[in-house]
């Protein structure tokens, strides 16, 4: 077997194990130590961010630890969620409290992705999500009116919405027949 075949086999076996973990979290609580070990790389990155961003503990949401930050982003890493306090205030000002619930549910969807993918989460979800976040901010600065549509309507954000039970409505984009 070559290196690529070994990596693919490892990914397939990891996703199978992650599916078992995701099923266990839906039906009953899996062993905390097994789940913690499965998500260890991602959770360590999360706690490093909590330290670097000087986040404050804000409670729990669906048994996941929540931390608040003044950074201009929210992120889910392993067994914790870091929520932008600035964005929450802006969501409430522009939309309503229901939009905040949607934000928490979206991040819960990322937590479920982490349970499914374990150590692969950072590579398969974290990096694409961060890149899309910065592209979306760039579009917003360029005056694109539907930044949310760009961000949440693509992998892995759309998948996180589905896993978190979030439904979004976007303006329809009808093609003009020429």
Secondary structure in CASP SS format (residue, H / E / C, confidence):
PFRMAT SS
TARGET T0000
AUTHOR 0000-0000-0000
METHOD secondary structure of the structure
MODEL  1
X C 1.00
X C 1.00
X H 1.00
X H 1.00
X H 1.00
X H 1.00
X H 1.00
X H 1.00
X H 1.00
X H 1.00
X H 1.00
X H 1.00
X H 1.00
X H 1.00
X H 1.00
X H 1.00
X H 1.00
X H 1.00
X H 1.00
X H 1.00
X H 1.00
X H 1.00
X H 1.00
X H 1.00
X H 1.00
X H 1.00
X H 1.00
X C 1.00
X C 1.00
X C 1.00
X C 1.00
X H 1.00
X H 1.00
X H 1.00
X H 1.00
X H 1.00
X H 1.00
X H 1.00
X C 1.00
X H 1.00
X H 1.00
X H 1.00
X H 1.00
X H 1.00
X H 1.00
X H 1.00
X H 1.00
X H 1.00
X H 1.00
X H 1.00
X H 1.00
X H 1.00
X C 1.00
X C 1.00
X C 1.00
X E 1.00
X E 1.00
X E 1.00
X E 1.00
X E 1.00
X E 1.00
X C 1.00
X C 1.00
X E 1.00
X E 1.00
X E 1.00
X E 1.00
X E 1.00
X E 1.00
X C 1.00
X C 1.00
X C 1.00
X C 1.00
X C 1.00
X E 1.00
X E 1.00
X E 1.00
X C 1.00
X C 1.00
X E 1.00
X E 1.00
X E 1.00
X E 1.00
X E 1.00
X H 1.00
X H 1.00
X H 1.00
X H 1.00
X H 1.00
X H 1.00
X H 1.00
X H 1.00
X H 1.00
X H 1.00
X C 1.00
X C 1.00
X H 1.00
X H 1.00
X H 1.00
X H 1.00
X H 1.00
X H 1.00
X H 1.00
X H 1.00
X H 1.00
X H 1.00
X H 1.00
X H 1.00
X H 1.00
X H 1.00
X H 1.00
X H 1.00
X H 1.00
X H 1.00
X H 1.00
X H 1.00
X H 1.00
X H 1.00
X H 1.00
X H 1.00
X H 1.00
X H 1.00
X H 1.00
X H 1.00
X H 1.00
X H 1.00
X H 1.00
X H 1.00
X H 1.00
X H 1.00
X H 1.00
X H 1.00
X H 1.00
X H 1.00
X H 1.00
X H 1.00
X H 1.00
X H 1.00
X H 1.00
X H 1.00
X H 1.00
X C 1.00
X C 1.00
X C 1.00
X C 1.00
X C 1.00
X H 1.00
X H 1.00
X H 1.00
X H 1.00
X H 1.00
X H 1.00
X C 1.00
X C 1.00
X C 1.00
X C 1.00
X H 1.00
X H 1.00
X H 1.00
X H 1.00
X H 1.00
X H 1.00
X H 1.00
X H 1.00
X C 1.00
X C 1.00
X C 1.00
X C 1.00
X C 1.00
X C 1.00
X C 1.00
X C 1.00
X C 1.00
X C 1.00
X C 1.00
X C 1.00
X C 1.00
X C 1.00
END
